[in-house]
């Protein structure tokens, strides 16, 4: 007897619209880049991070809860036709201290650090800002375009508005920093005119500093950003390999060299012995339209959480435990359970309004270790999932999904 399917619980406050998931079409397919650093896959480009997260909800910001939106400031204001982040005087002084500490760690002496921070804290005229951001006319056009975007983005979340405006300003600021360093590298890049060090300040971009003291009276001054804070998008190993192997829209680099699909598979297997099983389960649920997330599952003692559409729209419906088995369901489990521990996990899952699902990755008895050394082995694996409400999913051949790119 099968239990009735319970519809996912919709979130009460949804502040964004669902974007088309990756890949859109062969013509519109973008190619993103990620870096394998310290056993983590990081997307460093802000534009790539935003698209990967918004078009499928892959990964999470390293400084944020989910969407990468952490920056110098979450408040933006149009000042003489240019959108700038707004910070208080106290916050700006904290940023200066952080920049000074970073410079000292790079070997700068105390006097050089003092002079560098003094130059940063000097107010800048808007004409100079426009000139360094690509010319006055271009800056004014950017400001007018930003106003139109604000008027037309009625249904877009405030977080997306900030990230879009921030990316435009950051792009222009990077261009201005490079031209400014070329023109006056001796005064801004190092205390002894040595081009070899790569100092943290002066960072690209500008800030609108608001005085929060009674004597200041809320005076607004434009100053240089002490350092450029760009949040990275962290992908799980399963998410990264799915984007590379199944969707073909991501390249993962290790020490500035791109990794092939087989090299990436072997690298991930060396980092995680259970990667084959975890990826097979992840691939299975992604191919069925779910959004699996691994980070939230650790709070509830499971491997994956399954969301409909994405975390901004629905609460997680299932808590998934991944197990490995052979054709006869005889194998050493990845996570051995006693009846007491299984009952406790089921109770915890029920208390957070989710269902516990056991996902079995079935290995053929004749599958050799040499075959597991290549993603071609996915064609021989099967996945069968059973929830605590006795909902059965038919075993699926992982290589049989239409979305998968086949290896030559």
C-alpha positions in Angstrom: 0.0 0.0 0.0 1.5 3.3 -1.1 1.1 6.5 0.9 -0.3 9.7 -0.8 2.3 12.1 -2.0 2.5 15.3 0.1 3.0 18.4 -1.9 6.1 20.5 -0.9 5.5 23.4 1.5 5.7 26.7 -0.3 7.5 29.5 1.4 5.3 32.3 2.5 7.5 35.2 1.4 9.0 34.8 -2.1 10.9 37.8 -3.3 12.3 36.6 -6.6 11.3 35.0 -9.8 12.4 31.6 -11.1 15.0 31.9 -13.9 15.4 29.3 -16.6 17.9 26.6 -15.4 21.2 25.8 -17.1 21.8 25.1 -19.9 19.3 27.4 -21.7 20.0 26.3 -25.3 23.1 25.4 -27.4 23.3 29.0 -28.6 22.8 30.6 -25.2 25.1 28.1 -23.4 27.7 30.0 -21.4 31.0 28.5 -20.3 32.0 29.2 -16.7 35.2 28.7 -14.9 36.0 27.4 -11.4 39.1 26.7 -9.4 39.9 23.6 -7.4 41.5 25.1 -4.2 42.2 23.2 -1.0 39.6 20.4 -1.8 37.0 23.0 -2.6 35.6 24.1 -6.0 35.3 27.9 -6.1 33.8 30.2 -8.8 35.7 33.4 -8.4 34.2 35.6 -11.2 31.2 37.5 -9.7 29.2 37.3 -13.0 29.7 33.6 -13.3 28.8 33.1 -9.6 25.5 34.9 -10.0 24.5 33.0 -13.1 25.4 29.6 -11.8 23.5 30.2 -8.6 20.4 31.8 -10.0 20.0 29.3 -12.9 19.7 26.1 -11.0 20.7 27.1 -7.4 24.1 25.5 -7.5 26.5 26.2 -4.6 26.5 28.8 -1.9 28.4 32.0 -1.1 31.4 31.4 1.1 30.3 34.3 3.3 26.6 34.2 2.9 23.9 31.7 3.9 23.0 30.7 0.3 23.1 33.4 -2.5 26.5 35.1 -2.7 25.6 38.7 -1.8 28.1 39.7 0.8 30.1 42.8 0.0 31.5 46.0 1.4 27.9 47.3 1.9 24.4 46.2 1.2 23.2 49.9 0.8 23.6 51.7 -2.5 22.8 55.3 -3.5 23.0 57.3 -6.6 25.4 60.2 -6.2 25.7 62.6 -9.0 24.7 60.0 -11.6 26.9 57.2 -10.3 25.7 54.3 -8.0 28.0 53.9 -5.0 27.9 51.7 -1.9 27.2 53.6 1.3 29.1 53.0 4.5 29.2 55.0 7.8 32.4 56.7 8.9 32.9 54.1 11.7 32.6 51.3 9.2 35.0 53.0 6.9 37.6 53.3 9.7 37.2 49.6 10.4 37.9 48.9 6.7 41.0 51.1 6.9 42.3 49.1 9.9 41.8 45.8 8.1 43.6 47.2 5.1 46.5 48.4 7.3 46.8 45.0 8.9 47.0 43.3 5.5 49.7 45.7 4.3 51.7 45.2 7.5 51.4 41.4 6.9 52.9 42.0 3.4 56.0 43.5 4.9 55.2 47.3 4.7 56.8 49.4 7.4 54.6 51.6 9.6 55.3 54.9 7.8 54.4 53.4 4.4 51.2 52.0 5.7 50.3 55.3 7.3 50.9 57.2 4.0 48.9 54.6 2.0 45.9 54.8 4.3 46.1 58.6 4.4 45.9 58.8 0.6 42.9 56.4 0.7 41.0 58.5 3.2 41.2 61.7 1.2 37.9 62.8 -0.4 37.6 62.5 -4.2 35.8 64.8 -6.5 33.1 63.3 -8.7 34.8 64.6 -11.8 37.8 62.5 -11.0 35.6 59.5 -10.2 33.9 59.8 -13.7 37.2 60.2 -15.4 38.6 57.0 -13.7 35.4 55.1 -14.4 35.6 55.6 -18.2 34.6 59.2 -18.8 31.9 61.6 -17.6 29.4 60.9 -20.4 29.7 57.1 -20.0 29.2 57.4 -16.2 26.1 59.6 -16.7 24.7 57.0 -19.2 25.4 54.3 -16.6 23.5 56.3 -14.0 20.5 56.9 -16.3 20.5 53.2 -17.2 20.6 52.3 -13.6 17.5 54.5 -12.8 15.6 52.8 -15.7 16.5 49.4 -14.4 15.3 50.3 -10.9 12.0 51.4 -12.4 11.6 48.2 -14.5 12.7 45.7 -11.8 9.5 45.8 -9.8 9.3 42.0 -9.4 13.0 41.4 -8.8 14.3 40.9 -5.3 16.3 43.6 -3.5 19.3 41.2 -3.3 19.4 40.9 -7.1 19.1 44.6 -7.6 22.1 45.2 -5.3 24.1 42.4 -7.0 23.3 43.8 -10.5 24.2 47.4 -9.6 27.3 46.1 -7.7 28.5 44.1 -10.7 28.3 47.2 -12.9 30.1 49.4 -10.5 32.7 46.7 -9.8 33.4 46.2 -13.6 34.0 49.9 -14.1 36.0 50.2 -10.9 38.3 47.4 -12.0 39.0 49.2 -15.2 39.7 52.5 -13.4 42.0 50.8 -11.0 44.1 49.3 -13.7 44.4 52.6 -15.6 45.2 54.5 -12.4 47.9 52.0 -11.4 49.5 52.3 -14.8 49.6 56.1 -14.6 50.9 56.4 -11.0 52.1 53.0 -9.9 54.9 54.4 -7.8 52.7 56.3 -5.4 49.8 53.9 -5.1 51.2 50.3 -5.5 54.2 50.1 -3.2 56.2 52.3 -0.8 59.5 51.7 -2.5 58.3 51.7 -6.2 58.8 48.0 -6.4 56.2 46.5 -8.9 56.7 43.0 -7.7 54.5 43.0 -4.5 50.8 42.8 -5.0 49.4 45.0 -2.3 45.8 44.8 -1.1 45.3 48.6 -1.2 44.4 50.9 -2.8 41.6 48.6 -3.9 39.4 49.3 -6.9 36.2 51.1 -6.6 34.7 54.0 -4.6 32.6 54.4 -1.5 30.1 57.0 -0.3 31.1 57.7 3.3 28.4 59.2 5.5 29.6 60.9 8.7 27.7 59.5 11.7 28.9 62.1 14.2 26.9 65.1 15.4 29.7 67.4 14.3 29.7 65.8 10.8 26.0 66.4 10.3 25.6 63.5 7.8 28.2 64.9 5.3 28.7 62.5 2.3 32.1 62.2 0.9 33.4 59.9 -1.9 36.5 58.0 -1.1 38.5 55.1 -2.4 37.6 51.6 -1.3 40.3 50.3 1.1 40.1 46.8 -0.5 37.9 45.0 -2.9 35.7 42.4 -1.3 34.3 39.8 -3.8 32.5 36.8 -2.4 33.2 33.4 -4.1 30.6 30.8 -4.9 31.5 27.4 -3.4 30.3 24.3 -5.3 30.1 20.8 -3.8 32.0 18.1 -5.6 28.8 16.7 -6.9 27.5 20.0 -8.2 30.8 20.8 -9.9 31.0 17.5 -11.7 27.3 17.7 -12.7 28.0 21.1 -14.4 31.1 19.7 -16.1 30.0 16.3 -17.1 26.2 16.5 -17.5 25.6 20.1 -18.6 29.0 20.8 -20.1 29.0 24.5 -19.0 31.8 24.5 -16.5 35.6 24.1 -16.6 37.5 23.3 -13.4 41.1 24.4 -13.2 43.9 23.2 -11.0 46.9 25.4 -10.8 45.8 27.3 -13.9 45.4 24.1 -15.9 42.0 22.8 -17.0 41.1 19.3 -15.8 39.5 16.8 -18.2 36.4 14.9 -17.2 38.3 11.8 -16.4 41.0 13.7 -14.4 38.2 15.5 -12.5 36.5 12.2 -11.7 39.7 10.7 -10.4 40.6 13.8 -8.4 37.2 13.9 -6.7 37.4 10.2 -6.0 40.7 10.7 -4.2 39.2 13.5 -2.2 36.1 11.6 -1.2 36.1 7.8 -1.2 32.2 7.7 -1.4 32.1 10.2 -4.3 30.8 7.6 -6.9 27.7 6.8 -4.7 27.0 10.4 -3.7 27.3 11.7 -7.3 25.1 8.9 -8.7 22.4 9.8 -6.2 22.8 13.6 -6.9 22.6 13.0 -10.6 19.5 10.9 -10.2 17.5 13.5 -8.3 18.8 16.4 -10.4 17.6 14.6 -13.5 14.2 14.2 -12.0 13.8 18.0 -11.5 14.7 18.2 -7.8 17.3 20.6 -6.4 19.6 18.6 -4.1 21.6 20.5 -1.5 24.2 18.8 0.6 25.1 21.6 3.1 21.8 21.7 4.9 21.7 18.0 5.3 24.5 17.9 7.9 22.2 19.7 10.4 19.8 16.8 10.3 22.3 13.9 10.0 21.6 13.1 6.3 23.4 13.5 3.0 21.1 15.5 0.8 18.0 17.8 1.1 15.6 17.8 -1.8 13.9 21.1 -2.9 11.3 21.7 -5.5 12.4 24.5 -7.9 14.9 25.8 -5.3 15.3 26.9 -1.7 13.8 30.4 -2.2 10.5 29.0 -3.2 9.9 25.8 -1.2 11.0 24.2 2.0 12.9 21.0 1.6 10.6 18.0 1.1 13.0 15.1 1.7 16.0 14.3 3.8 18.1 11.7 1.9 20.4 9.1 3.2 22.6 7.5 0.6 23.5 3.8 0.9 25.6 1.5 -1.3 24.3 -2.0 -2.2 24.9 -4.8 -4.7 22.3 -6.5 -6.9 21.0 -8.5 -4.0 21.1 -5.5 -1.6 24.0 -7.1 0.3 26.9 -4.8 1.0 28.5 -3.0 3.9 26.5 0.2 4.4 28.1 3.6 4.1 26.2 4.6 7.3 25.3 1.7 9.5 22.0 2.1 11.3 20.5 0.4 14.3 16.8 0.5 14.8 17.2 3.1 17.5 19.4 5.4 15.4 17.0 5.0 12.4 14.0 5.8 14.6 15.7 8.9 16.0 16.6 10.1 12.5 13.1 9.6 11.3 11.7 11.5 14.4 14.1 14.4 13.7 13.1 14.6 10.1 9.4 14.5 11.0 9.9 17.4 13.5 11.2 19.6 10.7 8.2 18.7 8.4 10.2 16.5 6.0 10.2 12.9 5.0 13.2 10.6 5.4 14.3 8.9 2.2 16.7 6.0 1.8 18.5 6.2 -1.5 20.3 2.9 -2.6 23.0 3.1 -5.2 23.1 -0.4 -6.7 26.5 -1.7 -8.0 26.6 -4.7 -10.3 28.5 -7.7 -8.7 31.0 -7.8 -11.6 31.8 -4.0 -11.5 35.6 -3.8 -11.2 37.7 -1.1 -9.6 39.2 -0.2 -12.9 35.7 0.6 -14.2 35.0 2.8 -11.2 38.1 4.9 -12.2 36.0 6.5 -15.1 32.6 8.1 -15.1 31.6 5.5 -17.8 30.7 3.3 -14.8 27.6 5.5 -14.2 26.0 3.6 -17.1 26.0 0.4 -15.0 24.8 1.9 -11.7 21.2 2.0 -10.7 19.5 4.2 -8.1 16.5 3.2 -6.1 15.0 5.5 -3.4 12.3 4.7 -0.8 10.9 7.2 1.6 9.6 6.6 5.0 6.1 6.9 3.6 6.9 3.9 1.2 7.1 6.0 -1.9 9.1 4.0 -4.5 11.1 5.4 -7.4 11.8 3.1 -10.3 15.5 2.2 -10.6 17.1 4.6 -13.1 20.1 4.0 -15.3 22.3 7.0 -14.7 23.5 7.2 -18.3 20.0 7.0 -19.7 19.0 10.6 -19.0 18.7 12.8 -22.1 20.5 15.6 -20.4 23.8 13.7 -20.0 26.8 14.2 -22.3 28.2 10.9 -23.3 32.0 10.4 -23.2 33.7 9.6 -26.6 
